[in-house]
Amino acid sequence: MYHSSTQRRHWTFRSEEELSRRRADANRKFRCKAVANGKVQQTDSFILDPFEELTICKYYEKRLLDFCSVFKPAMPRSVVGSASMYFKRFYLNNSVMEYHPRIIMLTCAFLACKVDEFNVSSAQFVGNLRESPLGQEKALEQILEYELLLIQELNFHLIVHNPYRPFEGFLIDVKTRYPLLENPEILRKTADDFLNRVALTDACLLYTPSQIALTAILSSASRAGIGMESYLSESLMLKENKASLSQLLDGMKCMKNLVKKYEPPHPEAVSVLKQKLEKCHSSELALNTNVKKRKGYEDDECITKKSKMDEDEWTDDDFID
């Protein structure tokens, strides 16, 4: 259950400001480490600031969702939601300048398939990349190299509670206990659209899955000109608990604002930032210096095998559109 979960205890935060502080700390720590290693100077133009890192993350998170949406066989929404959550959590505490989001996003999707028991083989997974068989084999090697690192950076908290199951539960509840709405299914399409849009924001790091699901339904009803205030007060028995009702409504309002103010990264800005990112990951700088950590090895006695490829040997163009 969510209320006793690691998601609630460790990965649900109080405010957007707290998320910004964490991302800024991750950026600062990596910049200091890179400068201390003599690799770069603080004033180097290709070093990304926190806002630029967030822009890159937004871009690759959208690529992750696009990759999952055309995945064959069709990927369940719970798997997509888990992959997206892993990605968001990872870059709360890590920098894109150290770990390239292109490989992290694929590793998130690969791990989510395992955790949610969506049975696809390794060959099936990389078969969704627009690459030659050799290129797919090399991509899989990188995914496997990063998998343990990803698990460690998630603190082994792999169970994700998504809003999709509560959403179905609320629809069933509306059908059975709210006769004022004759056909609740008319809310599904617009509510699904809201869930897709909210997935691009930080809502899952700030609100409970049930809050997100309920907001999707009420937002859909509002757009259809249907008032469901009595559902909250009567069916959910919040009429006498004005404090809880007020808190719920405030949270819904904030969540809608998150969706409203979300802006996808501009292609021109992304193009410039990707050039900076590739510079950070170039062989001449090799800012990701901790090879054992990058490959997921934590024991000094483990024998690391030499990677068959560098990160820049396959690109964003290898994703199936």
Summary of the structure (lengths in Angstrom):
residues: 321
radius of gyration: 21.4
end to end distance: 35.8
largest distance: 68.2
contacts: 960
relative contact order: 0.14
helix: 64%
strand: 1%
